[in-house]
Amino acid sequence: MDTSLVLEERGRLSLRPIDAGRPMTPNDVRIAVHTVGICGSDVHYYTHGKIGPFVVEQPMVLGHEASGTVIEVGQAVTHLKVGDRVCMEPGIPDPTSRAAKLGIYNVDPAVQFWATPPVHGCLTPQVVHPAAYTYALPDSVSFAQGAMVEPFAIGMQAASRARIQPGDIALVTGAGPIGMMTALAALAGGCAKVYVSDLAQPKLDIIGAYPGIETINIRTTPAAEAIAQATNGWGADVVFECSGAAPAILGLPQLARPGGTVVLVGMPVDPVPVDIVGLQARELRVETVFRYANMYDRAIALIAAGKVDLTPLISATLPFADSIAAFDRAVEARDTDVKIQIEMPAP
């Protein structure tokens, strides 16, 4: 058994051996994990012990944003070989399910997703994973960037759901990691300009350093006022709600242009009020996002082509031995931190 980062129970982590593996099949690959990013859901399980109906009832290995190196290949696998650098899509759907057949495997009720109780995650030296959800990294994409593909895929899903038209003006509410990923995906998807609003100026400074992105500090200027000034009172073509904050969701109708689009990306902890009439009065199209489907190839291609650089969003990389300290830092939610990563020891 390999030493892994184990969430023993709410508020208690340990580094210890645990049987977290799954047996190899002919369609699987075995991967030596190299880099793992800490996600907000990992932190939430650590601090709260649950997310909605998913409750930590027994020890669970955390982590689902990962890259690594293939060290064993199943007999039926033809597109990967030992030594390939890869990143792994953490959700494993049932390929025979109705959702998978429709191409929406992200909402397959039977999906097994790393670090979602009771499924173990990837903060462990080795994982066995379906080759179909394991993607080779081009030489130009580092392990660190490879571990960023998972959160970037959420931004890609949001941009795809928005049906962006070239030249659109977008607004992203919330400059957390997913808000930043969504803003970059919206630019890559054809937006002429993306505005990002938040309360934390350090986070706005980070995302505002990218060309094509303007920032709005809502401590000093309401988002509705700023976007009205920027669009001569018309509103944004697309609004991506990435904060999950009740006031932001209630204020969405004041942000989008008539006939525009609202994409709900952030997840409120509890049910929140929505201004239905406000949405109706502008005939706004409302889309929702849950994880992603068929986005990894596209995300990797954009990174490899230099169209999107996620490296500035990596705030710190800590060794596996300091994993607990890395999680405690993530819990602090510093305004200057976007993504904290953990690097595994060499096999």
C-alpha positions in Angstrom: 0.0 0.0 0.0 1.2 3.5 -0.9 1.4 6.4 1.4 -1.4 8.8 0.5 -3.0 12.0 1.7 -6.1 10.7 3.6 -9.0 12.7 4.8 -9.7 10.6 8.0 -12.8 12.7 8.9 -13.9 16.3 8.8 -11.0 18.5 9.8 -8.4 15.7 10.1 -5.8 14.8 7.4 -3.0 12.3 7.6 -0.2 10.9 5.4 -0.4 7.1 5.7 -0.6 3.9 3.7 -4.1 3.0 2.5 -5.4 0.6 -0.1 -6.8 3.1 -2.6 -6.1 1.4 -5.9 -8.3 -0.4 -8.4 -7.3 -3.5 -10.4 -5.9 -3.1 -13.9 -8.1 -4.1 -16.8 -7.0 -4.4 -20.5 -8.4 -0.9 -21.1 -6.6 0.8 -18.2 -3.2 2.4 -17.7 -1.2 2.7 -14.5 0.2 6.2 -13.9 2.9 7.5 -11.6 1.3 10.7 -10.3 3.5 13.8 -10.6 1.5 16.9 -9.8 -1.9 17.4 -8.1 -3.8 20.7 -7.7 -5.9 21.5 -4.7 -9.5 22.2 -5.6 -12.2 24.0 -3.6 -14.1 20.8 -3.3 -11.1 19.1 -1.7 -10.9 22.0 0.8 -14.7 21.8 1.4 -14.6 18.1 2.2 -11.7 18.8 4.6 -13.5 21.7 6.4 -17.1 20.5 6.2 -17.0 16.8 5.6 -19.6 16.9 2.9 -20.8 18.6 -0.2 -24.6 18.3 -0.7 -25.5 14.6 -0.6 -21.8 13.5 -0.8 -20.8 12.8 2.8 -17.4 11.6 4.0 -18.3 8.5 6.0 -15.0 6.7 5.8 -11.3 7.7 5.2 -10.9 9.0 1.6 -7.8 10.0 -0.5 -8.2 13.6 -1.7 -7.2 15.1 -5.0 -8.6 15.1 -8.6 -6.6 17.6 -10.6 -3.6 15.5 -11.7 -0.8 14.8 -14.2 1.8 12.0 -14.3 3.6 9.4 -16.4 2.3 6.2 -17.7 4.2 3.2 -16.2 2.0 0.3 -17.3 -0.4 -0.1 -20.2 -3.4 -2.5 -20.5 -3.4 -5.0 -23.4 -6.2 -3.2 -25.3 -4.7 0.3 -25.1 -3.2 1.5 -28.3 -3.0 5.3 -28.0 -0.7 5.5 -25.0 2.6 3.9 -24.1 4.9 3.6 -21.1 6.7 6.9 -20.6 4.0 9.1 -21.9 3.3 12.2 -19.9 -0.4 12.5 -19.3 -3.2 14.2 -17.5 -6.3 12.4 -16.3 -10.0 13.3 -16.5 -11.2 12.4 -13.0 -14.7 11.3 -13.8 -15.4 7.7 -14.9 -18.9 7.3 -16.4 -20.7 4.2 -17.4 -20.1 4.1 -21.2 -23.4 2.2 -21.7 -25.5 4.8 -19.8 -28.1 7.0 -21.5 -26.2 10.1 -20.5 -22.9 8.8 -22.0 -24.7 7.9 -25.2 -26.0 11.4 -25.4 -22.6 12.9 -24.9 -23.4 14.3 -21.5 -21.5 11.9 -19.4 -20.7 14.6 -16.9 -24.3 14.3 -15.6 -24.3 10.5 -15.7 -25.8 9.5 -12.3 -23.4 6.5 -12.3 -20.2 8.5 -12.8 -17.4 7.8 -10.3 -15.4 10.9 -9.7 -12.1 11.0 -7.9 -12.3 12.3 -4.3 -16.0 12.3 -4.2 -17.2 10.0 -1.5 -16.8 7.1 -1.5 -14.3 7.2 -4.4 -10.6 7.7 -3.6 -8.7 10.5 -5.2 -5.2 10.8 -6.7 -3.0 12.2 -3.9 -1.2 8.9 -3.9 1.9 7.8 -5.8 0.2 5.6 -8.4 -3.3 5.4 -9.9 -5.0 3.0 -12.3 -7.3 4.9 -14.7 -9.2 4.2 -17.9 -7.1 4.9 -20.9 -10.1 6.5 -22.6 -10.0 9.3 -20.0 -6.2 9.7 -20.0 -4.6 12.3 -22.3 -1.1 12.6 -23.6 0.6 15.9 -22.9 2.5 17.6 -25.7 6.1 18.4 -25.0 5.3 22.1 -24.6 2.8 21.4 -21.7 4.4 20.9 -18.3 3.2 18.6 -15.6 2.1 21.7 -13.7 0.0 22.9 -16.7 -1.3 19.4 -17.2 -2.7 19.4 -13.7 -4.5 22.7 -14.5 -6.4 21.1 -17.4 -9.1 19.9 -15.0 -10.2 23.3 -13.7 -9.7 24.9 -17.1 -12.0 22.3 -18.6 -14.8 23.7 -16.4 -14.2 27.2 -17.9 -14.2 25.5 -21.4 -17.5 23.9 -20.6 -18.9 27.3 -19.5 -17.7 29.0 -22.7 -19.2 26.2 -24.8 -22.5 26.4 -23.1 -22.5 30.2 -23.7 -22.4 29.8 -27.4 -20.1 32.7 -27.7 -20.2 34.7 -30.9 -16.9 36.3 -32.2 -16.7 39.8 -30.7 -19.0 39.2 -27.7 -18.4 41.2 -24.5 -18.6 39.0 -21.4 -18.7 39.6 -17.7 -17.5 37.0 -15.2 -18.7 37.5 -11.6 -16.2 36.1 -9.2 -12.4 36.0 -9.6 -11.8 32.6 -7.9 -9.9 29.9 -9.8 -12.9 28.9 -11.8 -13.9 32.5 -12.6 -10.4 33.1 -13.9 -10.4 29.9 -15.9 -13.8 30.9 -17.4 -12.6 34.3 -18.3 -9.6 32.9 -20.2 -11.8 30.3 -21.9 -14.2 33.0 -22.9 -11.4 35.0 -24.5 -10.1 31.9 -26.3 -13.7 31.2 -27.4 -14.0 34.5 -29.3 -14.9 37.2 -26.8 -13.4 40.6 -27.7 -13.2 41.6 -24.1 -14.0 40.0 -20.7 -14.8 41.9 -17.6 -14.2 40.2 -14.2 -15.7 41.5 -11.0 -14.8 40.6 -7.4 -14.2 42.0 -4.0 -10.5 41.0 -3.7 -8.2 43.4 -5.5 -5.2 41.0 -5.4 -7.1 38.4 -7.4 -8.3 41.1 -9.8 -4.7 42.1 -10.3 -3.7 38.6 -11.2 -6.4 38.1 -13.8 -6.3 41.7 -15.0 -2.7 41.2 -16.1 -4.0 39.1 -19.1 -4.6 41.1 -22.3 -8.2 41.4 -23.1 -9.4 41.3 -19.5 -10.7 44.3 -17.6 -11.5 44.2 -13.9 -14.2 45.6 -11.6 -13.8 45.9 -7.9 -17.3 45.8 -6.6 -16.2 47.3 -3.3 -16.0 50.7 -5.1 -18.1 50.2 -8.2 -21.2 48.0 -8.6 -20.8 45.5 -11.4 -24.0 46.7 -13.1 -22.8 50.3 -13.1 -19.4 49.4 -14.5 -20.8 47.1 -17.3 -23.4 49.7 -18.2 -20.6 52.3 -18.6 -18.6 49.9 -20.7 -21.4 49.0 -23.0 -23.3 52.3 -23.3 -26.1 51.0 -21.2 -26.6 47.9 -23.3 -25.2 45.2 -21.0 -22.9 42.2 -21.5 -23.6 39.7 -24.3 -22.7 36.8 -21.9 -22.6 36.8 -18.1 -20.8 34.0 -16.4 -21.8 33.7 -12.7 -18.9 32.1 -11.0 -19.1 33.3 -7.4 -22.1 31.3 -6.2 -23.0 34.3 -4.1 -26.7 35.0 -3.6 -26.5 38.8 -4.2 -24.6 38.2 -7.5 -27.2 35.7 -8.7 -30.1 38.0 -7.7 -28.5 40.8 -9.7 -27.9 38.9 -12.9 -30.7 40.6 -15.0 -29.1 44.0 -14.5 -25.8 42.7 -16.1 -26.8 41.1 -19.4 -28.1 42.8 -22.5 -31.6 42.1 -23.8 -31.6 38.7 -25.4 -28.2 37.9 -23.9 -27.0 34.8 -22.0 -26.4 33.9 -18.4 -24.3 30.9 -17.5 -24.5 29.6 -14.0 -21.1 28.2 -13.1 -20.6 28.9 -9.3 -22.4 26.6 -6.9 -24.2 28.2 -3.9 -24.0 26.3 -0.7 -27.7 26.7 -0.1 -30.7 27.6 -2.4 -30.7 31.2 -3.4 -33.4 33.6 -4.7 -33.6 34.3 -8.4 -35.2 37.3 -10.2 -37.3 35.3 -12.6 -39.2 38.3 -14.0 -36.0 40.2 -14.4 -34.7 37.4 -16.6 -37.9 37.1 -18.5 -38.2 40.9 -19.2 -34.9 40.7 -21.2 -35.6 37.2 -22.5 -32.2 36.0 -21.2 -31.1 32.5 -22.0 -30.0 30.7 -18.8 -27.5 27.9 -19.1 -26.0 25.7 -16.3 -22.6 24.0 -15.9 -21.7 20.8 -14.1 -18.1 19.8 -14.5 -17.4 19.2 -18.2 -17.7 16.7 -21.1 -15.4 16.2 -24.1 -13.3 19.2 -23.2 -9.9 17.8 -22.3 -8.6 17.5 -25.8 -9.7 21.1 -26.6 -8.2 22.4 -23.4 -4.8 20.7 -24.0 -4.8 21.9 -27.6 -5.3 25.6 -26.5 -2.5 25.3 -23.9 -0.1 23.6 -26.2 -0.8 26.2 -28.9 0.1 29.0 -26.5 -3.4 30.5 -26.8 -3.9 30.1 -23.0 -1.2 30.4 -20.4 -2.3 29.1 -17.0 1.1 29.2 -15.4 0.6 32.7 -13.7 -2.4 31.1 -11.8 -0.1 28.6 -10.0 0.5 30.4 -6.7 2.7 27.8 -5.0 3.9 24.2 -5.4 4.6 22.2 -2.2 6.2 18.7 -1.9 4.0 15.8 -1.0 5.5 15.6 2.4 4.0 19.0 3.1 0.5 18.1 1.8 -1.2 18.8 5.0 0.4 22.3 5.2 -0.6 22.9 1.6 -4.3 22.1 2.5 -4.1 24.3 5.6 -2.9 27.1 3.4 -5.7 26.5 0.9 -8.2 26.7 3.8 -6.8 30.2 4.6 -8.0 31.3 1.1 -5.4 34.1 0.8 -6.4 36.8 -1.6 -3.0 36.3 -3.4 -3.5 32.6 -3.9 -5.2 31.1 -7.0 -4.0 27.5 -7.3 -1.8 25.6 -4.9 -0.3 22.4 -6.3 1.4 19.4 -4.7 4.3 17.6 -6.3 4.7 13.9 -5.7 8.1 12.4 -5.1 9.9 10.7 -8.0 9.0 7.1 -8.4 
